[in-house]
Amino acid sequence: MMDPTRILFAQLERKLLDDDDNRGLNCHGCLFHRQPARVCHVAGIEAVKRGLRDCDSLDQFGEVVIYVATAVDPRQMDLIGEQN
């Protein structure tokens, strides 16, 4: 199980897909897709703390966000490891 509080991630905006039958279409490609609901809930809270949008929110243009892995420069790995 993933821990969103220990993972660097960014948001990616995209159009809301018609998902009336609740197949999770709007979650495809998300870093936390197919994780337990608790992980997704924590990811949304952590995103807001980091100044990102909650993935369950719609903006005025009908777009949602998914979370994607943040590109990390390998030279920064020591710095990232020290924060944990």
C-alpha positions as CSV (number, residue, x, y, z in Angstrom):
1,M,0.0,0.0,0.0
2,M,1.3,3.4,-1.0
3,D,1.8,6.3,1.5
4,P,0.9,9.6,-0.2
5,T,2.6,11.6,2.7
6,R,6.0,10.1,1.7
7,I,5.7,10.4,-2.1
8,L,6.5,13.4,-4.3
9,F,3.6,14.0,-6.8
10,A,2.2,16.7,-9.0
11,Q,-1.2,17.2,-10.5
12,L,-2.3,16.8,-14.1
13,E,-5.5,18.5,-15.3
14,R,-7.8,16.8,-17.8
15,K,-11.4,16.8,-18.9
16,L,-14.0,15.1,-16.8
17,L,-15.0,11.8,-18.4
18,D,-18.5,10.4,-18.4
19,D,-18.3,7.9,-15.6
20,D,-22.0,7.2,-14.7
21,D,-21.4,3.6,-14.0
22,N,-18.5,4.4,-11.6
23,R,-15.7,2.4,-13.3
24,G,-13.1,4.9,-12.2
25,L,-12.4,6.3,-15.6
26,N,-11.3,9.7,-14.2
27,C,-8.7,7.9,-12.1
28,H,-6.9,6.1,-14.9
29,G,-3.3,7.2,-15.0
30,C,-3.3,8.5,-11.5
31,L,-0.4,7.5,-9.3
32,F,-2.8,6.2,-6.7
33,H,-5.3,4.4,-9.1
34,R,-6.3,1.0,-7.8
35,Q,-5.1,1.8,-4.3
36,P,-7.5,1.4,-1.3
37,A,-10.0,4.2,-0.9
38,R,-8.1,5.3,2.3
39,V,-5.0,6.0,0.3
40,C,-6.9,8.1,-2.3
41,H,-8.5,10.1,0.6
42,V,-5.1,10.7,2.2
43,A,-3.6,11.7,-1.2
44,G,-6.4,14.3,-1.7
45,I,-5.7,15.8,1.8
46,E,-1.9,15.8,1.2
47,A,-2.4,17.4,-2.2
48,V,-4.3,20.3,-0.6
49,K,-1.6,20.7,2.0
50,R,0.9,21.0,-0.8
51,G,-1.2,23.7,-2.6
52,L,-2.6,21.3,-5.2
53,R,-6.2,20.6,-6.0
54,D,-8.2,17.7,-4.4
55,C,-8.8,15.2,-7.2
56,D,-12.5,15.0,-6.2
57,S,-13.0,18.7,-7.1
58,L,-14.2,20.1,-10.4
59,D,-13.0,23.4,-11.6
60,Q,-15.2,25.9,-13.5
61,F,-14.1,24.4,-16.9
62,G,-15.2,20.8,-16.0
63,E,-11.7,19.6,-15.5
64,V,-10.5,17.2,-12.8
65,V,-6.9,16.3,-11.7
66,I,-5.0,13.1,-11.4
67,Y,-1.8,12.8,-9.5
68,V,1.4,11.9,-11.3
69,A,4.9,11.2,-10.1
70,T,7.2,14.2,-9.9
71,A,10.3,14.0,-12.0
72,V,13.3,14.0,-9.6
73,D,16.8,14.9,-10.5
74,P,18.9,11.9,-9.3
75,R,21.4,14.4,-7.8
76,Q,18.7,15.4,-5.3
77,M,18.0,11.9,-3.9
78,D,20.3,12.4,-0.9
79,L,18.3,15.6,0.0
80,I,15.0,13.9,-0.4
81,G,16.1,10.9,1.7
82,E,17.1,13.2,4.6
83,Q,13.6,14.7,4.8
84,N,12.0,11.4,5.5
